């Protein structure tokens, strides 16, 4: 039986990287894109974005009192009051707080919302 195989040559053809068929490139590129997208989805699921106060740049904690502007942006109540003493605009969107309050027909008073 071993004598039958002596007539055959079992060498792999010498194909260079540049001589591969186009479908091989498509499969490799498609697989790489698929793995890249899966890794992005996996990493984004692991990273949780925390809500932070744009004035002091600290995370909101469950017992923090929040001040909410008429434009619906939330900040620590104390931070917002100090900010509004100096500037009369929202720290995020820079819209005048009194002007927004008049547009919404409500007077501005920092709310007492609690997280959690």
MMTF fields as JSON, N, C-alpha, C and O atoms, coordinates in Angstrom:
{
  "mmtfVersion": "1.0.0",
  "mmtfProducer": "UNKNOWN",
  "numBonds": 463,
  "numAtoms": 464,
  "numGroups": 116,
  "numChains": 1,
  "numModels": 1,
  "chainsPerModel": [1],
  "groupsPerChain": [116],
  "chainIdList": ["A"],
  "bondAtomList": [4, 2, 8, 6, 12, 10, 16, 14, 20, 18, 24, 22, 28, 26, 32, 30, 36, 34, 40, 38, 44, 42, 48, 46, 52, 50, 56, 54, 60, 58, 64, 62, 68, 66, 72, 70, 76, 74, 80, 78, 84, 82, 88, 86, 92, 90, 96, 94, 100, 98, 104, 102, 108, 106, 112, 110, 116, 114, 120, 118, 124, 122, 128, 126, 132, 130, 136, 134, 140, 138, 144, 142, 148, 146, 152, 150, 156, 154, 160, 158, 164, 162, 168, 166, 172, 170, 176, 174, 180, 178, 184, 182, 188, 186, 192, 190, 196, 194, 200, 198, 204, 202, 208, 206, 212, 210, 216, 214, 220, 218, 224, 222, 228, 226, 232, 230, 236, 234, 240, 238, 244, 242, 248, 246, 252, 250, 256, 254, 260, 258, 264, 262, 268, 266, 272, 270, 276, 274, 280, 278, 284, 282, 288, 286, 292, 290, 296, 294, 300, 298, 304, 302, 308, 306, 312, 310, 316, 314, 320, 318, 324, 322, 328, 326, 332, 330, 336, 334, 340, 338, 344, 342, 348, 346, 352, 350, 356, 354, 360, 358, 364, 362, 368, 366, 372, 370, 376, 374, 380, 378, 384, 382, 388, 386, 392, 390, 396, 394, 400, 398, 404, 402, 408, 406, 412, 410, 416, 414, 420, 418, 424, 422, 428, 426, 432, 430, 436, 434, 440, 438, 444, 442, 448, 446, 452, 450, 456, 454, 460, 458],
  "bondOrderList": [1, 1, 1, 1, 1, 1, 1, 1, 1, 1, 1, 1, 1, 1, 1, 1, 1, 1, 1, 1, 1, 1, 1, 1, 1, 1, 1, 1, 1, 1, 1, 1, 1, 1, 1, 1, 1, 1, 1, 1, 1, 1, 1, 1, 1, 1, 1, 1, 1, 1, 1, 1, 1, 1, 1, 1, 1, 1, 1, 1, 1, 1, 1, 1, 1, 1, 1, 1, 1, 1, 1, 1, 1, 1, 1, 1, 1, 1, 1, 1, 1, 1, 1, 1, 1, 1, 1, 1, 1, 1, 1, 1, 1, 1, 1, 1, 1, 1, 1, 1, 1, 1, 1, 1, 1, 1, 1, 1, 1, 1, 1, 1, 1, 1, 1],
  "groupList": [{"groupName": "UNK", "atomNameList": ["N", "CA", "C", "O"], "elementList": ["N", "C", "C", "O"], "formalChargeList": [0, 0, 0, 0], "bondAtomList": [1, 0, 2, 1, 3, 2], "bondOrderList": [1, 1, 2], "singleLetterCode": "X", "chemCompType": "L-PEPTIDE LINKING"}],
  "groupTypeList": [0, 0, 0, 0, 0, 0, 0, 0, 0, 0, 0, 0, 0, 0, 0, 0, 0, 0, 0, 0, 0, 0, 0, 0, 0, 0, 0, 0, 0, 0, 0, 0, 0, 0, 0, 0, 0, 0, 0, 0, 0, 0, 0, 0, 0, 0, 0, 0, 0, 0, 0, 0, 0, 0, 0, 0, 0, 0, 0, 0, 0, 0, 0, 0, 0, 0, 0, 0, 0, 0, 0, 0, 0, 0, 0, 0, 0, 0, 0, 0, 0, 0, 0, 0, 0, 0, 0, 0, 0, 0, 0, 0, 0, 0, 0, 0, 0, 0, 0, 0, 0, 0, 0, 0, 0, 0, 0, 0, 0, 0, 0, 0, 0, 0, 0, 0],
  "groupIdList": [1, 2, 3, 4, 5, 6, 7, 8, 9, 10, 11, 12, 13, 14, 15, 16, 17, 18, 19, 20, 21, 22, 23, 24, 25, 26, 27, 28, 29, 30, 31, 32, 33, 34, 35, 36, 37, 38, 39, 40, 41, 42, 43, 44, 45, 46, 47, 48, 49, 50, 51, 52, 53, 54, 55, 56, 57, 58, 59, 60, 61, 62, 63, 64, 65, 66, 67, 68, 69, 70, 71, 72, 73, 74, 75, 76, 77, 78, 79, 80, 81, 82, 83, 84, 85, 86, 87, 88, 89, 90, 91, 92, 93, 94, 95, 96, 97, 98, 99, 100, 101, 102, 103, 104, 105, 106, 107, 108, 109, 110, 111, 112, 113, 114, 115, 116],
  "secStructList": [7, 6, 6, 4, 4, 4, 4, 1, 7, 7, 7, 7, 7, 7, 7, 7, 4, 4, 4, 1, 7, 2, 2, 2, 2, 2, 2, 2, 2, 2, 2, 2, 2, 2, 2, 2, 2, 2, 2, 2, 2, 2, 2, 2, 2, 2, 7, 7, 7, 7, 7, 5, 7, 6, 6, 6, 7, 7, 5, 7, 7, 6, 6, 7, 3, 3, 3, 3, 7, 6, 6, 7, 7, 3, 3, 3, 2, 2, 2, 2, 2, 2, 2, 2, 2, 2, 7, 1, 5, 7, 6, 6, 6, 7, 7, 5, 2, 2, 2, 2, 2, 2, 2, 6, 6, 7, 7, 7, 7, 7, 7, 7, 3, 3, 7, 7],
  "xCoordList": [0.807, 0.0, 0.863, 0.514, 1.971, 2.854, 3.513, 3.928, 3.614, 4.22, 3.311, 3.802, 1.999, 1.066, 1.245, 1.039, 1.624, 1.744, 3.077, 3.247, 3.987, 5.281, 5.183, 6.048, 4.164, 4.014, 3.465, 3.557, 2.903, 2.25, 3.156, 3.945, 3.022, 3.763, 2.788, 1.766, 3.101, 2.205, 2.702, 2.592, 3.225, 3.678, 2.529, 1.671, 2.534, 1.554, 2.009, 3.201, 1.058, 1.464, 2.003, 1.516, 2.98, 3.597, 2.785, 3.034, 1.797, 0.951, 1.353, 1.336, 1.71, 2.068, 0.832, -0.287, 1.037, -0.063, -0.821, -2.043, -0.105, -0.737, -1.487, -2.244, -1.309, -1.972, -3.23, -3.821, -3.645, -4.843, -6.081, -6.105, -7.117, -8.365, -9.043, -8.819, -9.873, -10.534, -11.451, -11.56, -12.105, -13.028, -12.299, -12.9, -11.051, -10.282, -10.08, -10.22, -9.751, -9.601, -10.913, -10.918, -12.021, -13.327, -13.662, -14.15, -13.409, -13.696, -12.831, -13.334, -11.559, -10.659, -11.042, -11.11, -11.288, -11.667, -13.014, -13.162, -13.982, -15.289, -15.205, -15.877, -14.392, -14.205, -13.547, -13.927, -12.574, -11.897, -12.864, -12.849, -13.691, -14.682, -15.68, -16.036, -16.131, -17.08, -16.492, -17.161, -15.259, -14.603, -14.41, -14.575, -14.065, -13.886, -15.195, -15.204, -16.29, -17.589, -18.017, -18.541, -17.803, -18.129, -17.317, -17.845, -16.044, -15.219, -15.672, -15.641, -16.091, -16.624, -17.898, -18.07, -18.785, -20.023, -19.737, -20.361, -18.803, -18.456, -17.844, -18.196, -16.929, -16.282, -17.269, -17.209, -18.177, -19.147, -20.127, -20.647, -20.389, -21.262, -20.573, -21.234, -19.261, -18.525, -18.381, -18.332, -18.314, -18.119, -19.479, -20.329, -19.669, -20.911, -20.631, -19.703, -21.436, -21.243, -21.961, -23.129, -21.267, -21.829, -22.259, -21.604, -23.372, -23.829, -22.975, -22.774, -22.475, -21.638, -22.191, -22.892, -21.863, -22.221, -21.229, -20.017, -21.737, -20.869, -20.161, -19.256, -20.56, -19.921, -18.703, -17.602, -18.898, -17.787, -17.127, -16.088, -17.718, -17.209, -17.138, -16.302, -17.996, -18.08, -19.332, -20.316, -19.283, -20.43, -21.561, -21.336, -22.791, -23.944, -24.007, -23.799, -24.292, -24.459, -25.944, -26.709, -26.366, -27.8, -28.492, -29.683, -27.812, -28.455, -28.252, -28.663, -27.633, -27.358, -28.651, -29.556, -28.717, -29.82, -29.455, -28.35, -30.391, -30.126, -30.853, -31.966, -30.21, -30.843, -31.056, -30.127, -32.262, -32.58, -32.975, -33.894, -32.284, -32.579, -33.84, -34.244, -34.467, -35.639, -35.333, -36.243, -34.08, -33.696, -33.519, -33.123, -33.816, -33.792, -32.393, -32.241, -31.384, -30.051, -29.966, -30.44, -29.359, -29.291, -27.862, -26.894, -27.758, -26.475, -26.675, -27.808, -25.57, -25.704, -26.369, -26.043, -27.274, -28.023, -27.086, -27.226, -26.119, -25.181, -24.307, -24.029, -23.878, -23.044, -23.823, -23.293, -25.082, -25.886, -26.153, -26.109, -26.427, -26.679, -25.435, -25.535, -24.258, -23.014, -22.761, -22.325, -23.033, -22.841, -23.756, -23.325, -25.018, -25.986, -25.751, -26.233, -25.009, -24.64, -23.663, -23.665, -22.838, -21.837, -22.371, -22.256, -22.945, -23.472, -24.931, -25.285, -25.747, -27.187, -27.573, -28.663, -26.675, -26.932, -26.725, -26.062, -27.293, -27.102, -25.64, -25.084, -25.003, -23.598, -23.347, -22.231, -24.353, -24.146, -24.478, -23.648, -25.685, -26.105, -25.947, -26.176, -25.558, -25.272, -26.498, -26.365, -27.679, -28.908, -29.251, -29.112, -29.698, -30.078, -31.21, -32.24, -31.012, -31.965, -33.285, -34.345, -33.248, -34.489, -35.281, -36.51, -34.579, -35.249, -35.929, -37.053, -35.264, -35.856, -37.049, -38.055, -36.94, -38.041, -39.271, -40.398, -39.058, -40.184, -40.791, -42.005, -39.944, -40.463, -41.323, -42.335, -40.92, -41.671, -42.75, -43.468, -42.86, -43.84, -43.747, -44.741, -42.528, -42.301, -41.15, -40.208, -41.212, -40.107, -39.044, -39.35, -37.791, -36.701, -36.482, -36.338, -36.461, -36.039, -35.401, -36.023, -34.166, -33.522, -34.389, -34.843, -34.605, -35.457, -34.744, -33.53, -35.51, -34.956, -35.199, -35.889, -34.631, -34.746, -33.637, -32.546, -33.918, -32.901, -32.738, -33.701, -31.497, -31.224, -31.394, -31.03, -31.937, -32.012, -33.223, -33.374],
  "yCoordList": [-1.178, 0.0, 1.26, 2.258, 1.212, 2.363, 2.589, 3.707, 1.558, 1.716, 2.503, 3.116, 2.493, 3.244, 4.757, 5.514, 5.19, 6.614, 7.201, 8.42, 6.408, 6.918, 7.669, 8.493, 7.407, 8.052, 9.467, 10.246, 9.79, 11.091, 12.086, 11.725, 13.3, 14.36, 15.114, 15.614, 15.196, 15.823, 17.195, 17.542, 17.949, 19.297, 20.282, 20.157, 21.265, 22.337, 23.306, 23.588, 23.817, 24.784, 26.058, 26.48, 26.648, 27.857, 29.065, 29.61, 29.473, 30.615, 31.773, 31.647, 32.884, 34.066, 34.762, 34.501, 35.635, 36.355, 37.211, 37.338, 37.784, 38.642, 37.847, 38.439, 36.536, 35.713, 35.019, 34.212, 35.315, 34.681, 35.193, 36.333, 34.354, 34.811, 35.9, 36.019, 36.692, 37.83, 37.397, 38.103, 36.26, 35.838, 35.547, 35.668, 35.178, 34.967, 36.299, 36.379, 37.341, 38.67, 39.144, 39.721, 38.896, 39.325, 38.604, 39.228, 37.314, 36.543, 37.034, 37.228, 37.236, 37.685, 39.089, 39.347, 39.983, 41.352, 41.373, 42.084, 40.62, 40.548, 39.995, 40.493, 38.977, 38.408, 39.416, 39.53, 40.14, 41.141, 42.253, 42.692, 42.706, 43.741, 43.216, 43.927, 41.977, 41.374, 41.292, 41.64, 40.838, 40.742, 42.138, 42.32, 43.111, 44.48, 45.04, 45.649, 44.844, 45.344, 44.634, 45.27, 43.328, 42.604, 43.11, 43.234, 43.402, 43.902, 45.296, 45.613, 46.13, 47.44, 47.315, 48.022, 46.425, 46.212, 45.677, 46.1, 44.754, 44.177, 45.229, 45.312, 46.035, 47.068, 48.145, 48.631, 48.524, 49.552, 49.033, 49.819, 47.735, 47.169, 47.176, 47.287, 47.058, 47.05, 48.443, 48.604, 49.451, 50.819, 51.431, 51.548, 51.814, 52.462, 53.936, 54.32, 54.756, 56.191, 56.656, 56.335, 57.397, 57.934, 59.368, 60.113, 59.748, 61.128, 61.985, 61.649, 63.101, 63.989, 65.401, 65.78, 66.157, 67.567, 68.33, 68.202, 69.106, 69.837, 71.012, 71.596, 71.37, 72.489, 71.995, 72.521, 70.987, 70.495, 69.239, 68.809, 68.655, 67.458, 66.232, 65.355, 66.16, 64.986, 64.196, 64.753, 62.89, 62.04, 62.34, 62.692, 62.195, 62.304, 61.072, 59.95, 61.285, 60.191, 60.045, 60.981, 58.905, 58.676, 59.707, 59.955, 60.305, 61.242, 62.712, 63.591, 62.995, 64.379, 65.123, 64.567, 66.392, 67.261, 67.872, 68.383, 67.815, 68.312, 69.618, 69.833, 70.476, 71.678, 71.47, 71.083, 71.72, 71.468, 72.785, 73.467, 73.126, 74.343, 74.135, 72.993, 75.206, 75.071, 74.317, 73.776, 74.28, 73.531, 72.045, 71.281, 71.636, 70.233, 69.677, 68.461, 70.509, 70.054, 70.024, 70.938, 68.969, 68.782, 68.968, 68.602, 69.549, 69.808, 69.605, 69.507, 69.542, 69.596, 70.93, 71.96, 70.912, 72.127, 73.246, 74.385, 72.921, 73.937, 74.471, 75.668, 73.588, 74.018, 74.965, 75.982, 74.628, 75.448, 76.824, 77.832, 76.866, 78.156, 79.042, 80.228, 78.465, 79.242, 79.711, 80.842, 78.85, 79.202, 80.366, 81.304, 80.293, 81.316, 82.652, 83.686, 82.638, 83.891, 84.676, 85.907, 83.961, 84.6, 84.808, 85.897, 83.768, 83.835, 83.396, 82.479, 84.016, 83.733, 82.817, 82.934, 81.916, 80.999, 79.56, 79.303, 78.637, 77.204, 76.849, 77.249, 76.109, 75.739, 74.858, 74.841, 74.133, 73.25, 73.905, 73.926, 74.439, 74.948, 76.456, 77.011, 77.126, 78.563, 79.416, 80.557, 78.857, 79.607, 80.398, 79.879, 81.642, 82.432, 81.746, 81.402, 81.553, 80.806, 81.55, 80.933, 82.856, 83.603, 83.625, 83.551, 83.727, 83.74, 82.39, 82.35, 81.296, 79.98, 79.8, 79.204, 80.312, 80.181, 80.933, 80.466, 82.08, 82.828, 82.116, 82.147, 81.477, 80.732, 79.56, 79.245, 78.927, 77.785, 78.205, 77.361, 79.506, 80.088, 79.473, 79.082, 79.409, 78.945, 79.735, 80.087, 80.009, 80.717, 79.704, 78.563, 80.136, 79.22, 79.141, 80.153, 77.927, 77.629, 76.259, 75.316, 76.123, 74.814, 73.777, 73.97, 72.679, 71.616, 70.821, 70.927, 70.033, 69.189, 67.731, 66.997, 67.334, 65.946, 65.132, 65.64, 63.916, 63.003, 61.844, 61.374, 61.398, 60.242, 58.993, 58.967, 57.98, 56.679, 56.42, 55.35],
  "zCoordList": [0.0, 0.0, 0.0, -0.631, 0.697, 0.719, -0.632, -0.936, -1.437, -2.754, -3.704, -4.652, -3.466, -4.309, -4.145, -5.094, -2.951, -2.673, -3.109, -3.062, -3.515, -3.925, -5.254, -5.553, -6.045, -7.328, -7.225, -8.174, -6.087, -5.935, -5.214, -4.341, -5.593, -4.916, -4.015, -4.485, -2.734, -1.757, -1.327, -0.152, -2.209, -1.886, -2.017, -2.891, -1.126, -1.21, -2.292, -2.417, -3.078, -4.105, -3.453, -2.404, -4.062, -3.541, -4.025, -5.1, -3.193, -3.538, -2.645, -1.421, -3.234, -2.469, -1.916, -2.358, -0.961, -0.335, -1.349, -1.273, -2.275, -3.27, -4.33, -5.099, -4.402, -5.415, -4.9, -5.617, -3.68, -3.125, -3.834, -4.299, -3.922, -4.55, -3.73, -2.525, -4.399, -3.757, -2.618, -1.616, -2.753, -1.704, -0.384, 0.683, -0.437, 0.793, 1.505, 2.726, 0.749, 1.339, 1.966, 3.054, 1.27, 1.772, 3.073, 4.015, 3.137, 4.358, 5.512, 6.619, 5.274, 6.333, 6.799, 8.0, 5.867, 6.222, 6.942, 7.936, 6.471, 7.115, 8.523, 9.427, 8.718, 10.051, 10.979, 12.145, 10.475, 11.3, 11.707, 12.857, 10.788, 11.104, 12.131, 13.07, 11.958, 12.896, 14.302, 15.275, 14.413, 15.729, 16.327, 17.533, 15.503, 15.994, 16.543, 17.612, 15.831, 16.292, 17.569, 18.483, 17.643, 18.878, 20.059, 21.164, 19.842, 20.939, 21.368, 22.557, 20.423, 20.785, 21.61, 22.602, 21.206, 21.96, 23.35, 24.324, 23.446, 24.743, 25.657, 26.834, 25.122, 25.934, 26.358, 27.488, 25.464, 25.834, 26.88, 27.673, 26.899, 27.924, 29.282, 30.314, 29.288, 30.551, 31.149, 32.369, 30.276, 30.74, 31.041, 30.159, 32.273, 32.649, 32.836, 33.548, 32.195, 32.348, 33.597, 33.814, 34.396, 35.626, 35.385, 34.656, 36.009, 35.909, 36.84, 38.007, 36.301, 37.102, 37.044, 36.105, 38.056, 38.109, 37.224, 37.393, 36.3, 35.368, 36.023, 35.427, 37.246, 37.937, 38.716, 38.55, 39.565, 40.401, 39.837, 40.337, 38.811, 38.132, 39.044, 38.829, 40.048, 40.914, 40.564, 40.077, 40.819, 40.542, 41.507, 42.664, 41.007, 41.882, 42.77, 42.307, 44.03, 44.983, 45.295, 45.064, 45.81, 46.028, 46.924, 46.735, 47.869, 48.795, 48.426, 49.183, 47.292, 46.896, 46.55, 45.927, 46.967, 46.561, 45.221, 45.039, 44.288, 42.948, 42.698, 43.178, 41.946, 41.43, 39.945, 39.236, 39.462, 38.065, 37.409, 37.863, 36.356, 35.598, 34.768, 34.546, 34.31, 33.435, 32.138, 31.509, 31.74, 30.542, 30.828, 29.948, 32.074, 32.524, 32.774, 32.893, 32.856, 33.237, 34.757, 35.431, 35.293, 36.745, 37.251, 36.584, 38.453, 39.105, 40.599, 41.07, 41.35, 42.801, 43.149, 42.559, 44.08, 44.422, 44.86, 44.415, 45.742, 46.23, 45.097, 45.033, 44.214, 43.078, 42.176, 41.729, 41.911, 41.023, 41.628, 40.924, 42.916, 43.568, 43.497, 43.183, 43.79, 43.705, 42.268, 42.052, 41.294, 39.898, 39.5, 38.83, 39.919, 39.526, 40.224, 39.762, 41.341, 41.986, 41.113, 41.118, 40.372, 39.517, 38.098, 37.536, 37.536, 36.167, 36.195, 36.935, 35.43, 35.411, 34.249, 33.689, 33.901, 32.788, 33.242, 34.247, 32.499, 32.777, 32.529, 31.507, 33.436, 33.238, 32.012, 31.494, 31.543, 30.392, 29.059, 28.15, 28.941, 27.628, 27.497, 26.422, 28.581, 28.568, 28.225, 27.783, 28.432, 28.198, 29.455, 30.563, 29.305, 30.479, 31.244, 30.666, 32.535, 33.342, 33.461, 33.358, 33.675, 33.823, 32.522, 32.534, 31.407, 30.108, 29.86, 29.361, 30.2, 30.033, 30.956, 30.571, 32.165, 33.114, 32.603, 32.767, 31.993, 31.459, 30.254, 30.055, 29.455, 28.312, 28.764, 28.138, 29.84, 30.356, 31.352, 31.89, 31.592, 32.508, 33.904, 34.516, 34.364, 35.721, 36.31, 35.599, 37.56, 38.197, 38.582, 38.931, 38.514, 38.82, 40.317, 41.003, 40.797, 42.15, 42.087, 41.598, 42.574, 42.5, 43.194, 44.322, 42.497, 43.042, 44.116, 44.294, 44.816, 45.856, 45.474, 46.181, 44.369, 43.922, 44.568, 44.827, 44.813, 45.342, 44.368, 43.762, 44.236, 43.376, 44.217, 45.393, 43.62, 44.284, 45.005, 45.594]
}
